[in-house]
Amino acid sequence: MKIAIIASGFLPVIDGVTVSGFYRLKKLSQWGHQVLLFCPDYRSLAHIYANWQEYTGEILPGVKVINLASTPFFVEFETNVAFYAYNKLIRELEQFQPDIIHVDEPERVYLGFWQLPAVKFAKKHNIPCVGFFRTNFLEYLEDFFPLPAPLFAVLYWFIKKLILRVYNSYDVTLVSSTVTQEKIIQLGIKNTLYRNLLGFEQNKFTPSLKQEKFFTNKYQLPNLENKVKLVFLGRLTPDKGWDFTLNNLEKIFQAINVEKIAFLIVGDGESRNKIATTLSKFTPHFHLFGRIDPADIPAILANSDIHVTTSEKETRGLTILEALASGIPVLAPNAGGVVENIQDGVNGFLYHPRNSEDFVNKLKLLVEDSTLRYQMGTQGRLSIRDKYSWTKTVQNLLDTWQEQIDNKHNK
């Protein structure tokens, strides 16, 4: 199959969309498919991503990555495609002649091009063009645009109209979460199709990576061995629930001895300094790892004790799956797509969103009961076993693409 993918982002930016996109390409390459992937150009961020050129050009057999001219995005460590790059996109598509076009986060790409990505091209050539709903940007507006209520209402209305126009223009809108699918149907997206499309390299995430004095030997942090290690994994941005976490630090340390726990924060973003400053007022036992090579994440998870997220707006939650596979329980809000894999009281805890007392009480239970953590970790591994391999989820995507190709030809 010849597949054109227009992506809102790609490596070396590290998040759920980019990392899963790379592993999807690896599997497509192994199976002999031809893929042309378009993504933003990161040369302007070379001071952050010195290795950006490793992810451009022919990065895998049959897979070519084309970086499109880009402009700054809302956050300092990302860019977005520029409107003047659209002609290059169309020229490359004409030369490649794909069987199908797949667009990740098309609303974000639309904001760069100021036109529907590849929809006219697909209609002209009678091939399917599908969108993949990855991020609920409407829910993030309040985090990045703290406007007075009347102005915020206008912005919300405008973005909602844009999102509906974009997604309803595609042959189908793919979604990998039943919770998110229900939300966007209520929003007004009429062409949704749920498939299990979220995968990860499950064999790499395992409790067997747990080592004695791991953080001492690997990161020169000798004082963590006897502490319960809370790992926060993801972008350090306002939409990830950090205000809730930081606002509850005093209550956490009123309920839990400060010497018992350590905060391990893996990731980077605009909230980094705020997080460091606030945590330093309450505990010396916090460590900001910054951006970590994805290859090091499995060992960090396996050598931690609890994965904590306070983000209420995830459409799915890849880090949840990785933590469960690593044999550690998860504490998360009962909101968004993360709830699909957390069985409350079985493989982790779900606390009532924005309920400080419930959050602190459940965190305290996990911190103080090592047997409970072990039991939940064991159940976590069992709960996701054999469900999210890349072989299975990429095959699901290929089957869906083939269905769309067949539907187009049969019309």
C-alpha positions in Angstrom: 0.0 0.0 0.0 1.2 3.5 -0.7 0.3 5.7 2.3 0.7 9.5 2.7 0.7 10.7 6.3 0.4 14.3 7.2 1.5 14.6 10.8 1.1 17.6 13.1 4.4 16.7 14.7 7.2 14.1 14.6 10.4 13.2 16.4 12.6 14.6 17.9 9.6 16.1 19.7 8.6 13.5 22.2 4.9 13.0 23.1 2.3 10.3 22.7 1.5 11.4 19.1 5.1 11.5 17.8 6.4 8.4 19.6 3.5 6.2 18.5 3.8 7.7 15.0 7.4 6.5 14.8 6.6 3.0 15.9 3.7 2.9 13.4 6.2 3.7 10.7 8.6 1.0 11.8 5.9 -1.7 11.5 4.7 -0.4 8.1 8.3 -0.5 6.9 8.8 -4.0 8.1 5.7 -5.1 6.2 6.9 -3.6 3.0 4.5 -0.6 2.6 5.6 2.7 1.1 5.1 5.7 3.3 5.5 9.4 2.7 5.3 11.4 5.9 4.9 15.1 6.0 5.7 17.0 9.3 6.9 20.4 10.5 10.5 21.4 10.1 12.5 21.6 13.4 15.6 23.3 12.2 14.6 26.5 14.0 14.6 24.6 17.2 18.0 23.0 16.7 19.1 24.5 20.0 16.5 22.2 21.7 16.6 19.3 19.2 20.2 19.0 18.1 19.4 15.6 16.5 16.4 16.7 14.4 18.1 15.7 11.1 18.1 12.1 12.3 14.3 12.0 11.6 14.2 13.5 8.1 14.6 11.9 4.7 14.6 8.1 4.2 14.7 7.1 7.8 13.5 3.5 7.2 13.2 1.2 4.2 10.2 2.5 2.2 9.6 5.4 4.5 10.5 9.0 3.6 10.0 12.0 5.9 9.6 15.4 4.4 9.8 18.4 6.6 7.6 21.3 5.5 8.5 24.9 6.1 7.1 25.9 9.5 6.4 28.7 11.9 6.3 28.9 15.7 3.5 27.2 17.5 1.8 28.0 20.8 4.5 26.3 22.9 8.2 27.1 22.7 9.3 23.5 21.9 7.1 22.9 18.8 6.4 24.4 15.4 3.6 24.0 12.9 3.5 23.8 9.2 3.3 27.2 7.3 0.7 28.2 4.7 3.4 28.7 2.1 4.5 25.0 2.4 1.1 23.8 1.0 2.2 23.8 -2.6 5.2 21.6 -1.8 2.9 19.2 -0.1 0.7 18.9 -3.2 3.7 18.6 -5.5 5.0 15.7 -3.4 1.6 14.0 -3.3 1.3 14.3 -7.1 4.6 12.6 -7.5 4.0 9.9 -4.9 0.4 9.1 -6.0 -0.8 7.5 -2.7 -3.6 5.0 -2.3 -4.8 6.8 0.9 -4.0 10.0 2.8 -4.0 9.9 6.6 -3.9 13.1 8.6 -3.0 13.2 12.3 -4.5 16.1 14.3 -5.9 17.8 11.1 -7.3 20.8 13.0 -3.7 21.8 14.0 -2.4 21.2 10.4 -5.4 23.3 9.2 -4.3 26.2 11.4 -0.9 26.1 9.6 -2.1 25.7 6.0 -5.4 27.6 6.5 -7.1 25.1 4.3 -8.2 21.5 4.7 -5.1 19.3 4.4 -5.2 17.2 1.2 -9.0 16.9 1.0 -9.3 18.5 -2.5 -6.3 16.4 -3.7 -8.0 13.2 -2.4 -11.3 14.1 -4.1 -9.5 14.9 -7.4 -7.8 11.5 -7.4 -10.7 9.6 -6.0 -8.8 8.3 -3.0 -9.8 8.3 0.7 -8.6 10.9 3.1 -9.0 10.1 6.8 -8.5 12.2 9.9 -7.2 10.9 13.2 -8.6 12.7 16.3 -5.6 12.7 18.7 -6.1 15.7 21.0 -9.2 17.5 22.3 -7.9 21.0 21.7 -11.3 22.5 22.9 -10.6 21.3 26.4 -7.1 22.8 26.3 -8.3 26.3 25.4 -8.7 27.5 29.0 -5.2 26.4 29.9 -3.5 28.5 27.1 -6.0 31.4 26.7 -7.1 32.7 30.2 -9.5 35.3 28.7 -12.5 37.1 30.2 -15.6 34.9 29.9 -17.2 36.8 27.0 -14.0 36.7 24.9 -13.4 33.1 25.8 -16.9 32.1 24.7 -16.3 33.7 21.3 -13.0 31.9 21.0 -14.6 28.6 22.0 -17.4 29.0 19.4 -14.9 29.8 16.7 -12.6 26.9 17.4 -15.5 24.5 17.7 -16.8 25.6 14.3 -13.4 25.1 12.9 -13.0 21.6 14.4 -16.4 20.5 13.1 -15.7 21.8 9.6 -12.3 20.1 9.5 -13.3 16.7 10.7 -16.6 16.4 9.0 -14.8 17.1 5.7 -12.9 13.7 5.8 -14.2 10.4 4.7 -13.9 9.2 8.3 -12.6 10.4 11.6 -10.6 7.8 13.4 -10.5 7.7 17.2 -8.8 5.2 19.5 -10.9 5.8 22.6 -14.6 5.0 23.1 -14.8 7.7 25.8 -13.4 10.3 23.4 -15.6 9.0 20.6 -18.7 9.7 22.6 -17.4 13.2 23.4 -16.8 14.2 19.8 -20.1 12.7 18.6 -21.8 15.0 21.1 -19.7 17.8 19.8 -21.0 17.3 16.3 -18.4 15.2 14.5 -20.6 12.9 12.4 -18.2 10.4 10.8 -16.4 8.9 13.7 -15.0 5.4 13.6 -13.5 3.7 16.7 -10.6 1.3 16.4 -7.9 0.0 18.8 -5.0 2.0 17.2 -2.9 2.8 20.3 0.1 0.6 20.6 3.4 0.4 22.4 6.4 -2.0 22.5 5.0 -4.0 25.4 7.9 -6.4 25.6 10.2 -3.5 26.5 8.1 -2.4 29.5 8.6 -5.0 32.2 9.2 -5.3 36.0 12.3 -7.3 35.1 14.1 -4.0 34.5 14.0 -3.2 38.2 17.5 -3.0 39.6 19.0 -2.4 42.9 20.4 1.1 43.2 19.2 1.9 39.7 18.9 5.7 40.3 22.2 5.8 42.0 24.0 4.0 39.2 22.2 5.6 36.3 21.5 9.1 37.4 23.8 9.6 40.4 20.8 10.0 42.8 21.8 8.0 45.9 19.0 9.0 48.2 16.1 7.4 46.5 16.5 3.7 47.5 14.2 3.8 50.6 11.7 6.3 49.2 8.4 5.6 47.4 9.0 7.1 44.0 6.2 9.0 42.3 6.9 9.3 38.7 5.2 12.0 36.5 5.8 11.3 32.9 4.8 13.8 30.1 5.0 17.4 28.9 5.3 20.0 31.6 2.6 22.2 30.3 -0.5 23.8 31.9 -2.9 21.3 30.2 -1.4 18.4 32.1 -3.0 19.3 35.4 0.1 20.7 37.1 -1.8 23.5 38.8 -3.9 20.9 40.7 -0.8 18.9 41.7 1.1 21.9 42.9 -1.8 23.4 44.7 -2.2 20.2 46.7 1.4 19.8 47.8 0.8 21.2 51.3 -2.1 18.7 51.8 0.1 15.8 50.5 2.8 16.6 53.0 0.3 17.0 55.8 -0.9 13.5 55.2 2.4 11.8 54.1 5.8 12.1 55.7 8.0 14.2 53.4 10.9 11.7 53.9 8.8 8.9 52.6 8.4 10.0 49.0 10.3 11.4 46.1 8.9 13.2 43.0 10.5 12.1 39.7 9.4 14.4 36.9 10.3 13.2 33.4 9.6 15.7 30.6 10.0 19.3 29.8 7.9 22.3 28.9 7.0 25.8 29.8 5.9 24.9 33.3 9.2 23.5 34.3 10.5 26.5 36.3 7.1 26.9 38.1 7.1 23.2 39.0 10.7 23.3 40.3 10.2 26.5 42.4 7.0 25.3 44.0 8.2 21.8 44.8 11.4 23.2 46.3 9.3 25.0 48.9 7.9 21.7 50.2 10.5 18.9 49.7 14.1 18.4 48.8 13.2 15.1 47.3 12.2 16.0 43.7 14.2 15.5 40.5 13.6 17.1 37.1 14.9 14.7 34.5 14.0 16.9 31.5 13.7 15.2 28.1 14.7 11.6 28.3 15.5 9.3 25.4 12.4 7.1 24.9 14.7 4.0 25.2 15.3 4.9 28.9 11.7 5.3 29.9 11.0 1.6 30.5 13.7 1.3 33.2 12.6 4.5 34.9 9.0 3.2 35.1 10.1 -0.2 36.4 12.2 1.4 39.1 9.5 3.7 40.2 6.6 2.8 42.5 3.6 4.8 41.4 2.7 6.6 38.2 0.8 9.8 38.9 -1.1 11.9 36.4 -3.5 14.7 37.2 -4.3 15.5 33.5 -8.1 15.4 33.0 -8.0 15.9 29.2 -6.2 12.9 27.7 -7.8 11.4 24.7 -6.2 8.0 25.6 -3.0 8.0 27.7 0.0 6.1 26.3 2.0 6.5 29.6 -0.8 4.7 31.5 -0.3 1.6 29.4 3.5 1.8 29.8 3.2 2.1 33.5 0.8 -0.8 33.8 3.1 -3.0 31.6 6.0 -2.0 33.9 4.1 -3.4 36.9 3.4 -0.2 38.8 -0.1 1.1 39.8 -1.5 4.4 38.4 -3.2 7.2 40.1 -5.3 9.4 37.7 -8.5 11.5 37.6 -11.7 9.8 36.6 -11.8 11.8 33.4 -10.8 11.5 29.8 -9.5 8.5 27.9 -7.3 7.3 30.8 -10.3 5.7 32.5 -10.4 3.0 29.8 -7.5 1.1 31.2 -7.6 1.9 34.9 -9.8 -0.4 37.0 -10.4 1.6 40.1 -9.1 -0.3 43.1 -7.7 -3.1 41.0 -4.7 -1.9 38.9 -4.7 1.7 40.3 -7.0 4.4 41.6 -9.2 6.9 40.0 -9.9 10.0 42.1 -12.8 12.4 41.6 -11.6 15.2 39.3 -10.4 18.3 41.2 -11.3 16.6 44.5 -8.2 17.3 46.7 -9.3 15.1 49.6 -9.9 12.1 47.3 -6.6 12.6 45.5 -4.5 12.8 48.7 -6.3 9.9 50.4 -5.7 7.5 47.5 -2.1 8.7 47.1 -1.6 8.0 50.8 -3.0 4.5 50.5 -0.6 3.7 47.7 2.4 5.2 49.4 1.9 3.4 52.7 0.9 0.0 51.4 3.6 -1.8 49.5 1.6 -5.0 49.3 -1.3 -3.1 47.6 1.2 -1.5 45.1 2.5 -5.0 44.2 -1.0 -6.5 43.8 -2.1 -3.6 41.7 1.1 -3.8 39.6 0.5 -7.5 38.9 -3.1 -6.8 38.0 -2.0 -4.0 35.7 0.2 -6.2 33.7 -2.6 -8.8 33.3 -5.2 -6.2 32.4 -3.4 -5.1 29.2 -1.6 -8.2 28.2 -1.7 -8.9 24.4 -4.0 -6.0 23.7 -1.7 -3.2 22.5 1.1 -4.8 20.4 2.1 -2.8 17.4 1.4 -5.9 15.3 -2.2 -5.8 16.4 -2.9 -2.1 16.3 -1.1 -1.3 13.1 -2.9 -4.2 11.4 -6.1 -2.6 12.7 -5.1 0.6 11.0 -4.2 -1.1 7.8 -7.5 -2.9 7.7 -9.3 0.3 8.3 -7.4 2.0 5.5 -8.1 -0.9 3.1 -11.8 -0.7 4.0 -11.8 3.0 3.0 -10.0 2.3 -0.2 -12.5 -0.4 -1.1 -15.4 1.8 -0.2 -14.1 4.6 -2.5 -13.6 2.2 -5.4 -17.0 0.6 -5.0 -18.9 4.0 -5.2 
